[in-house]
Amino acid sequence: MWYRLFKRLFQLTLFFIWSLILIYLIFLSIFTFIIFNICLTIFLFWFIITLIGWSFTIIPILKFVFVPWYHQQCRLWTQKNQQNRYNVAFFHPYCKNVGSSERVLWIAIKSILKKYKNDIQIIIYTGDIDTTPEEIFQCVKQHFDIDMEIHKSSITFIYLRSRFLIEAKSNTILTLLRQNIGSIILSFEALIHFIPDIYIDSMGYTLTYPCFYYLASIPIISYVHYPTINSNIFEQINEEYKIYNNHQSIIKNSLLIKIKLISYQIYTYVYSWCGRCSKIVYCNSISTKKHIESIWRLCCIGPVYPPCDIKQFLEMPLINDDEQMIKTIVSIGQFRHEKNHELQIRAFHQLLQKKSNYHQKLKLILIGSIRHNEDRKYLEQLQLLVDNLNINNEVIFKIDIDFQELKIQLNQAIIGLHTMQNEHFGLGIVEMMAAGAIVVAHKSGGPQMDIIDEGKTGFFASDIDSYVTMMETILEMKCNERRQIQEQARSSVDRFSILNFERLFIEPFEKILFIK
């Protein structure tokens, strides 16, 4: 009995002591937590105050002392070393590519140097760090038939090593955010290397503008190929429309859709604010001009259509396609998802299924270029699709062909295909029309608003069945009916000439140059 009583008393004593210790620890933890948060808040407050203080000290020194001094050094280098009065910089991280934006870049440079050869030094910010200027000039000559060697002393390349930050390694929902943050970093790297007198963005990296506008206080010229974001995207998200960069999990989850919608609205505000840093804005089509003026709230110059060397295409005589044993359908465009080559292949396959006698008479030739590994993977997917449809002998892929071969392929084609939805212009369409191919384009964007007069200079389609119908219609036409469309199409492309581009590009540029 005494043993049990003693044991019970001992247990109560231990419980009491344990309870006191636990209460003590709880109060100590609460006290410590409160003190820690008070100290942390004070630390963060003073850290922010210190950061703001240093910012108010360093930023004015950078903007009003270092940047003007460095800008003057860059100008002295231009005047003494290059014997030119001004320097004009083009921000084009992928200048070795062979797309329509690169054609605009080199024609714009050539038009400036043709008029101001002894007054202007061209600076090109590029990320092609493993390529020499000679290799770039050779690539431009091979693919665009533009000779830049004669101007090589007036062109300086500045290589940017952080270009990897803007590469689209995957089509995820965070790609746009990552690329735009990367472009800001890239703009700082460009500014550190060289401060020009005039900054021209020829590729659409709008978030680089504040760096040059607010820090360097230099005029900014923007040539917009397509708006990074437009009002259509909000309709697509609201309707849960699956566009190529919407992940399936977002489509199924309404909450994530709302989050994405809000993020795009925030980005639209930032995009608009950055765009308003531009002194001059060129737009490549009516469609682009409409979107940019709506978002940026600026008056844009345009449309300033991308330059097409239509003269060389128009010099080639139209081929009598009735004499061709094998008729070709051609497509031209970079191998990337939004070009929708899959639609072309499936429509061609369905045409062959519908008209079995076409098997030995038709070839589909897909002409394009590759920028990086993502494009290469996409090309491999297309080749696998062709293999699965068992049309390997009827479909031909041509990668990075030179300009002379391009002219021949387009001139010999009876039909030109274009399948990208809401493309803001479509330089390849102009080239196909000038070469003599009858174009069937997607009924949207620039092709519909700027280029094709339906039934007179080309045709429109929107899905597999309509593409098949249009191709069949053209193939069943009489030769003189096709010839009439070809001639009307050729006569309509004068407005897309290099001379017209040079005139529209140089006139506003001169005003900024003379102000400087």
C-alpha positions as CSV (number, residue, x, y, z in Angstrom):
1,M,0.0,0.0,0.0
2,W,2.7,2.4,1.0
3,Y,4.6,1.5,-2.2
4,R,1.6,2.3,-4.4
5,L,1.0,5.6,-2.6
6,F,4.6,6.6,-3.0
7,K,4.5,5.6,-6.7
8,R,1.4,7.6,-7.3
9,L,2.9,10.6,-5.5
10,F,6.0,10.4,-7.5
11,Q,4.1,10.3,-10.8
12,L,2.1,13.3,-9.8
13,T,5.2,15.2,-8.9
14,L,6.8,14.3,-12.3
15,F,3.7,15.3,-14.1
16,F,3.6,18.6,-12.3
17,I,7.3,19.3,-13.0
18,W,6.8,18.3,-16.7
19,S,3.8,20.5,-17.0
20,L,5.7,23.5,-15.6
21,I,8.6,22.9,-18.0
22,L,6.2,22.6,-20.9
23,I,4.4,25.8,-20.0
24,Y,7.8,27.5,-19.6
25,L,8.9,26.3,-23.0
26,I,5.7,27.4,-24.7
27,F,6.0,30.9,-23.2
28,L,9.7,31.0,-24.0
29,S,9.0,29.9,-27.6
30,I,6.3,32.5,-28.0
31,F,8.5,35.2,-26.5
32,T,11.4,34.1,-28.7
33,F,9.2,34.1,-31.8
34,I,7.9,37.6,-31.1
35,I,11.4,39.0,-30.4
36,F,12.8,37.3,-33.5
37,N,10.0,38.7,-35.7
38,I,10.5,42.2,-34.2
39,C,14.2,42.0,-34.8
40,L,13.6,40.6,-38.3
41,T,11.1,43.4,-39.1
42,I,13.5,46.0,-37.8
43,F,16.3,44.4,-39.8
44,L,14.2,44.3,-43.0
45,F,13.0,47.8,-42.5
46,W,16.6,49.1,-42.1
47,F,17.7,46.9,-45.0
48,I,15.1,48.4,-47.3
49,I,15.8,51.9,-46.1
50,T,19.5,51.3,-46.7
51,L,18.8,49.8,-50.2
52,I,16.6,52.8,-51.1
53,G,19.3,55.2,-49.8
54,W,22.0,53.5,-51.9
55,S,19.6,53.4,-54.9
56,F,19.0,57.2,-54.6
57,T,22.8,57.6,-54.5
58,I,24.0,55.1,-57.2
59,I,21.2,55.5,-59.8
60,P,21.7,59.2,-60.3
61,I,25.5,58.7,-60.5
62,L,25.0,56.0,-63.1
63,K,22.4,58.0,-65.1
64,F,23.9,61.5,-64.9
65,V,27.7,60.8,-64.6
66,F,28.8,57.3,-65.7
67,V,26.4,56.6,-68.5
68,P,26.9,60.0,-70.2
69,W,30.6,59.6,-69.9
70,Y,30.5,56.0,-71.3
71,H,28.2,57.1,-74.0
72,Q,30.7,59.8,-75.0
73,Q,33.5,57.3,-75.1
74,C,31.4,55.1,-77.4
75,R,30.8,58.1,-79.6
76,L,34.5,59.0,-79.6
77,W,35.3,55.4,-80.7
78,T,32.8,55.8,-83.6
79,Q,34.3,59.1,-84.7
80,K,38.0,58.3,-84.3
81,N,38.3,54.6,-85.0
82,Q,35.4,54.2,-87.5
83,Q,35.4,57.8,-89.0
84,N,31.6,58.0,-88.6
85,R,29.5,60.6,-86.9
86,Y,26.8,58.4,-85.3
87,N,26.3,54.8,-84.3
88,V,23.0,53.0,-84.6
89,A,22.5,49.7,-82.8
90,F,20.2,46.9,-83.8
91,F,19.1,44.5,-81.0
92,H,18.9,41.1,-82.8
93,P,20.1,38.2,-80.7
94,Y,19.6,35.7,-83.6
95,C,21.0,37.6,-86.5
96,K,22.3,34.5,-88.2
97,N,18.8,33.0,-88.6
98,V,17.1,33.1,-92.0
99,G,13.6,34.1,-91.1
100,S,11.6,37.1,-92.2
101,S,12.8,39.2,-89.2
102,E,16.4,38.7,-90.3
103,R,15.5,39.8,-93.9
104,V,14.0,43.0,-92.3
105,L,17.2,43.4,-90.3
106,W,19.6,43.2,-93.2
107,I,17.5,45.3,-95.6
108,A,17.1,48.0,-93.0
109,I,20.9,48.0,-92.4
110,K,21.6,48.1,-96.1
111,S,19.1,51.0,-96.7
112,I,20.7,53.0,-93.9
113,L,24.2,52.5,-95.1
114,K,23.3,53.1,-98.7
115,K,22.2,56.6,-97.8
116,Y,24.5,57.4,-94.8
117,K,27.6,55.2,-95.4
118,N,30.1,57.8,-94.3
119,D,28.0,59.0,-91.3
120,I,26.8,55.9,-89.5
121,Q,28.4,52.9,-87.9
122,I,26.0,50.0,-87.4
123,I,26.2,48.0,-84.2
124,I,24.5,44.6,-84.0
125,Y,23.9,43.0,-80.6
126,T,23.9,39.3,-81.3
127,G,24.1,36.1,-79.3
128,D,25.7,34.1,-82.1
129,I,29.0,33.9,-80.1
130,D,30.4,31.0,-82.0
131,T,30.1,32.7,-85.4
132,T,32.4,35.2,-87.1
133,P,31.2,38.3,-89.0
134,E,32.4,36.7,-92.2
135,E,30.3,33.6,-91.6
136,I,27.3,35.8,-90.9
137,F,27.8,37.8,-94.1
138,Q,28.1,34.5,-96.0
139,C,24.9,33.2,-94.5
140,V,23.1,36.5,-95.5
141,K,24.4,36.2,-99.0
142,Q,23.5,32.5,-99.4
143,H,19.9,32.7,-98.0
144,F,18.8,36.3,-98.9
145,D,21.1,37.1,-101.8
146,I,22.1,40.3,-100.0
147,D,25.8,41.3,-100.2
148,M,26.9,42.8,-96.9
149,E,30.6,42.3,-97.5
150,I,30.8,45.7,-99.2
151,H,29.6,47.3,-95.9
152,K,31.6,45.2,-93.5
153,S,33.8,48.1,-92.3
154,S,30.6,49.9,-91.3
155,I,29.2,47.0,-89.2
156,T,30.4,46.0,-85.8
157,F,29.1,42.9,-84.0
158,I,28.8,42.9,-80.2
159,Y,28.4,39.4,-78.8
160,L,26.0,38.8,-75.9
161,R,26.8,35.7,-73.9
162,S,23.5,35.5,-71.9
163,R,21.3,34.8,-74.9
164,F,20.6,31.3,-73.5
165,L,18.2,33.1,-71.0
166,I,15.7,33.9,-73.8
167,E,15.8,30.6,-75.6
168,A,12.4,28.7,-75.7
169,K,13.5,25.3,-74.5
170,S,9.9,24.2,-73.9
171,N,6.4,25.5,-74.4
172,T,5.4,25.8,-70.8
173,I,3.3,28.4,-69.1
174,L,6.4,30.0,-67.5
175,T,8.3,30.4,-70.8
176,L,7.0,33.9,-71.5
177,L,8.0,35.1,-68.1
178,R,11.5,33.5,-68.2
179,Q,12.2,34.9,-71.7
180,N,11.2,38.4,-70.8
181,I,13.2,38.4,-67.6
182,G,16.1,37.0,-69.7
183,S,15.7,39.8,-72.2
184,I,16.0,42.4,-69.5
185,I,19.3,40.9,-68.3
186,L,20.4,40.7,-72.0
187,S,19.6,44.4,-72.4
188,F,21.8,45.3,-69.5
189,E,24.6,43.2,-70.9
190,A,24.2,45.1,-74.3
191,L,24.2,48.5,-72.6
192,I,27.4,47.6,-70.6
193,H,29.2,46.6,-73.8
194,F,28.2,49.7,-75.9
195,I,25.8,52.7,-75.7
196,P,24.6,53.7,-79.1
197,D,23.1,57.0,-80.3
198,I,20.0,55.2,-81.6
199,Y,18.6,51.9,-80.5
200,I,16.5,49.8,-82.9
201,D,14.7,46.6,-81.8
202,S,14.1,44.5,-84.9
203,M,13.1,41.3,-83.2
204,G,10.4,42.2,-80.7
205,Y,12.1,42.3,-77.3
206,T,10.0,45.1,-75.8
207,L,11.2,44.7,-72.2
208,T,14.6,45.9,-73.2
209,Y,13.4,49.4,-74.0
210,P,13.3,50.9,-70.4
211,C,17.0,50.0,-69.9
212,F,18.1,52.1,-72.9
213,Y,15.4,54.8,-72.5
214,Y,15.6,55.6,-68.8
215,L,19.3,54.9,-68.2
216,A,20.9,55.9,-71.5
217,S,18.3,58.4,-72.6
218,I,18.5,57.5,-76.2
219,P,15.7,57.3,-78.8
220,I,14.2,53.9,-79.5
221,I,12.9,52.6,-82.8
222,S,10.8,49.5,-82.8
223,Y,9.9,47.3,-85.8
224,V,7.1,45.1,-84.6
225,H,6.7,41.8,-86.5
226,Y,3.9,40.7,-84.1
227,P,2.7,41.8,-80.7
228,T,3.9,39.5,-77.9
229,I,0.4,39.6,-76.5
230,N,-2.9,40.8,-77.8
231,S,-6.6,41.0,-76.9
232,N,-7.3,37.6,-78.6
233,I,-5.4,35.7,-76.0
234,F,-7.8,36.8,-73.3
235,E,-10.7,35.5,-75.3
236,Q,-8.9,32.2,-75.9
237,I,-8.2,31.8,-72.2
238,N,-11.7,32.8,-71.1
239,E,-13.2,30.2,-73.6
240,E,-10.7,27.6,-72.4
241,Y,-9.4,27.5,-76.0
242,K,-6.4,25.3,-76.3
243,I,-3.7,27.3,-78.1
244,Y,-0.2,25.8,-78.6
245,N,1.3,27.2,-75.4
246,N,-1.5,26.3,-73.0
247,H,-0.7,23.3,-70.9
248,Q,-3.6,20.7,-70.6
249,S,-3.7,21.0,-66.8
250,I,-4.6,24.7,-67.2
251,I,-7.4,24.0,-69.6
252,K,-9.0,21.7,-67.1
253,N,-8.6,23.9,-64.1
254,S,-10.7,27.0,-64.0
255,L,-8.8,28.5,-61.0
256,L,-5.5,28.2,-62.9
257,I,-7.2,29.7,-65.9
258,K,-8.1,32.8,-63.8
259,I,-4.6,33.0,-62.4
260,K,-3.1,32.8,-65.9
261,L,-5.6,35.5,-67.1
262,I,-4.5,37.8,-64.3
263,S,-0.8,37.2,-65.0
264,Y,-1.4,38.0,-68.7
265,Q,-3.2,41.2,-67.7
266,I,-0.3,42.2,-65.5
267,Y,2.1,41.4,-68.3
268,T,0.0,43.4,-70.8
269,Y,0.3,46.5,-68.6
270,V,4.1,46.0,-68.4
271,Y,4.3,45.4,-72.1
272,S,2.3,48.5,-72.8
273,W,4.5,50.6,-70.5
274,C,7.7,49.4,-72.1
275,G,6.3,49.9,-75.6
276,R,5.6,53.5,-74.9
277,C,9.3,54.1,-74.5
278,S,9.5,54.0,-78.3
279,K,10.1,57.1,-80.3
280,I,9.1,55.5,-83.6
281,V,7.1,52.3,-84.1
282,Y,6.9,50.5,-87.4
283,C,4.3,47.7,-87.8
284,N,4.6,45.1,-90.5
285,S,0.9,44.7,-91.2
286,I,-2.6,46.2,-90.6
287,S,-3.2,43.4,-88.1
288,T,-0.1,44.2,-86.1
289,K,-0.7,47.9,-86.3
290,K,-4.2,47.4,-84.9
291,H,-3.1,45.4,-81.9
292,I,-0.1,47.6,-81.1
293,E,-2.0,50.9,-81.2
294,S,-4.6,49.3,-78.9
295,I,-2.1,48.0,-76.4
296,W,0.7,50.6,-76.5
297,R,-1.7,53.6,-77.1
298,L,0.8,55.0,-79.6
299,C,0.4,56.2,-83.2
300,C,2.3,53.7,-85.3
301,I,3.9,54.0,-88.7
302,G,2.6,51.5,-91.1
303,P,2.0,49.2,-92.3
304,V,5.7,49.0,-93.4
305,Y,5.5,45.6,-95.0
306,P,8.6,43.4,-94.7
307,P,10.8,43.7,-97.8
308,C,10.5,40.9,-100.4
309,D,13.0,40.7,-103.3
310,I,10.0,40.4,-105.7
311,K,12.1,41.6,-108.6
312,Q,14.1,38.3,-108.8
313,F,10.9,36.2,-108.5
314,L,9.1,38.3,-111.1
315,E,11.9,38.0,-113.6
316,M,11.3,34.2,-113.8
317,P,8.8,33.2,-116.4
318,L,5.6,31.4,-115.4
319,I,5.8,27.7,-116.1
320,N,3.2,25.9,-118.2
321,D,2.0,23.4,-115.5
322,D,0.1,21.3,-118.0
323,E,3.5,20.2,-119.3
324,Q,4.7,19.1,-115.9
325,M,4.6,15.3,-115.3
326,I,4.9,15.8,-111.5
327,K,3.2,18.9,-110.0
328,T,4.5,20.2,-106.7
329,I,2.8,21.8,-103.7
330,V,5.2,23.9,-101.7
331,S,5.3,25.4,-98.2
332,I,7.9,27.8,-96.8
333,G,8.4,28.7,-93.2
334,Q,10.5,28.0,-90.1
335,F,10.0,24.6,-88.6
336,R,8.2,25.6,-85.4
337,H,4.9,24.5,-83.9
338,E,2.8,27.6,-84.6
339,K,3.4,27.2,-88.4
340,N,1.2,24.1,-88.2
341,H,3.0,21.9,-90.8
342,E,1.0,19.0,-89.4
343,L,-2.2,20.5,-91.0
344,Q,-0.4,20.7,-94.4
345,I,0.7,17.1,-94.2
346,R,-2.7,15.7,-93.1
347,A,-4.5,17.8,-95.8
348,F,-2.1,16.6,-98.5
349,H,-2.6,13.0,-97.3
350,Q,-6.4,13.4,-97.4
351,L,-6.1,14.8,-100.9
352,L,-4.2,11.7,-102.0
353,Q,-6.8,9.5,-100.3
354,K,-9.6,11.3,-102.0
355,K,-7.9,11.4,-105.5
356,S,-5.9,8.2,-105.9
357,N,-4.8,9.2,-109.3
358,Y,-2.8,12.1,-107.7
359,H,-0.3,9.6,-106.0
360,Q,2.1,9.6,-108.9
361,K,1.5,13.2,-110.0
362,L,1.9,15.2,-106.8
363,K,4.7,16.1,-104.4
364,L,4.6,18.1,-101.2
365,I,7.8,20.1,-100.6
366,L,8.2,21.6,-97.1
367,I,10.9,24.2,-97.1
368,G,12.1,25.7,-93.8
369,S,14.9,26.5,-91.4
370,I,15.8,25.3,-87.9
371,R,16.8,27.6,-85.1
372,H,17.6,25.3,-82.2
373,N,16.9,21.8,-80.8
374,E,13.2,22.4,-80.2
375,D,12.8,23.1,-83.9
376,R,14.8,19.9,-84.7
377,K,12.6,17.8,-82.4
378,Y,9.5,19.3,-84.1
379,L,10.9,18.4,-87.5
380,E,11.5,14.8,-86.4
381,Q,7.9,14.7,-85.3
382,L,6.7,15.8,-88.7
383,Q,9.0,13.2,-90.4
384,L,7.5,10.5,-88.1
385,L,4.0,11.6,-89.1
386,V,4.9,11.3,-92.8
387,D,6.2,7.9,-92.1
388,N,3.1,6.8,-90.2
389,L,0.9,8.0,-93.1
390,N,3.0,6.1,-95.5
391,I,3.6,9.1,-97.8
392,N,7.4,9.2,-97.6
393,N,7.8,9.2,-101.4
394,E,5.3,12.1,-101.8
395,V,6.6,14.4,-99.1
396,I,10.1,16.1,-99.3
397,F,11.7,18.2,-96.5
398,K,14.2,20.8,-97.6
399,I,16.2,22.4,-94.8
400,D,18.2,25.7,-95.0
401,I,18.3,25.8,-98.8
402,D,20.0,28.8,-100.5
403,F,18.1,31.6,-102.3
404,Q,18.7,30.3,-105.8
405,E,17.2,26.9,-105.0
406,L,14.3,28.6,-103.2
407,K,13.4,30.6,-106.3
408,I,13.4,27.5,-108.5
409,Q,11.2,25.5,-106.0
410,L,8.7,28.3,-105.7
411,N,8.6,29.0,-109.4
412,Q,8.0,25.3,-110.3
413,A,5.2,24.9,-107.7
414,I,1.6,24.9,-108.7
415,I,0.2,25.5,-105.2
416,G,1.7,27.3,-102.1
417,L,0.4,26.3,-98.7
418,H,0.3,28.5,-95.6
419,T,-1.4,27.2,-92.4
420,M,-0.4,29.4,-89.5
421,Q,-3.4,30.9,-87.6
422,N,-3.3,34.7,-87.0
423,E,0.1,35.2,-88.7
424,H,0.6,38.9,-88.6
425,F,2.1,39.1,-92.1
426,G,3.4,36.2,-94.1
427,L,6.5,37.0,-96.2
428,G,6.6,33.5,-97.6
429,I,3.2,34.0,-99.0
430,V,4.4,37.1,-101.0
431,E,7.4,35.1,-102.3
432,M,5.2,32.2,-103.4
433,M,2.8,34.6,-105.2
434,A,5.6,36.5,-106.9
435,A,7.2,33.2,-108.0
436,G,3.9,32.0,-109.6
437,A,2.5,29.6,-107.0
438,I,-1.2,29.9,-106.3
439,V,-1.5,30.3,-102.5
440,V,-3.9,28.7,-100.2
441,A,-3.5,30.5,-96.8
442,H,-5.1,30.4,-93.4
443,K,-8.1,32.7,-93.3
444,S,-6.9,35.0,-90.5
445,G,-4.4,37.7,-89.7
446,G,-2.1,39.4,-92.2
447,P,-2.8,37.0,-95.1
448,Q,-6.5,37.9,-95.0
449,M,-6.1,41.6,-94.2
450,D,-3.0,42.6,-96.1
451,I,-2.0,40.2,-98.8
452,I,-4.6,38.0,-100.6
453,D,-7.7,39.1,-102.5
454,E,-9.7,35.9,-102.2
455,G,-10.5,34.3,-105.5
456,K,-8.4,36.8,-107.5
457,T,-4.9,36.5,-106.1
458,G,-5.2,33.4,-103.9
459,F,-7.5,31.4,-101.7
460,F,-8.3,30.8,-98.0
461,A,-8.9,27.8,-95.9
462,S,-9.2,27.0,-92.2
463,D,-9.2,23.3,-91.6
464,I,-8.2,20.0,-93.3
465,D,-11.4,19.7,-95.4
466,S,-11.3,23.3,-96.7
467,Y,-7.6,23.0,-97.6
468,V,-8.3,19.7,-99.5
469,T,-11.2,21.4,-101.3
470,M,-9.1,24.4,-102.3
471,M,-6.2,22.3,-103.5
472,E,-8.5,20.1,-105.5
473,T,-10.2,23.2,-107.0
474,I,-6.8,24.6,-108.1
475,L,-5.6,21.3,-109.6
476,E,-8.9,20.9,-111.5
477,M,-8.7,24.4,-113.0
478,K,-7.9,24.9,-116.6
479,C,-4.4,26.2,-117.4
480,N,-5.7,29.6,-118.5
481,E,-7.7,30.0,-115.3
482,R,-4.7,29.3,-113.2
483,R,-2.6,31.7,-115.3
484,Q,-5.1,34.5,-114.7
485,I,-4.8,34.1,-110.9
486,Q,-1.0,33.9,-111.2
487,E,-0.8,37.1,-113.2
488,Q,-3.1,39.0,-110.8
489,A,-1.2,37.8,-107.8
490,R,2.1,38.9,-109.4
491,S,0.8,42.4,-110.2
492,S,-0.4,42.8,-106.6
493,V,2.9,42.3,-104.8
494,D,4.6,45.6,-105.8
495,R,3.7,47.1,-102.5
496,F,5.9,44.5,-100.8
497,S,9.1,45.5,-102.7
498,I,12.4,46.4,-101.2
499,L,12.3,49.9,-102.6
500,N,8.9,50.5,-100.9
501,F,10.3,49.3,-97.6
502,E,13.4,51.4,-97.8
503,R,11.3,54.5,-98.5
504,L,8.9,54.0,-95.7
505,F,11.7,53.0,-93.3
506,I,14.1,55.8,-94.0
507,E,11.7,58.8,-93.9
508,P,10.9,58.6,-90.1
509,F,14.5,57.5,-89.3
510,E,15.9,60.7,-90.9
511,K,13.9,62.8,-88.5
512,I,15.5,61.2,-85.4
513,L,18.9,61.2,-87.0
514,F,18.8,64.9,-87.7
515,I,17.5,65.7,-84.2
516,K,20.6,63.9,-82.8
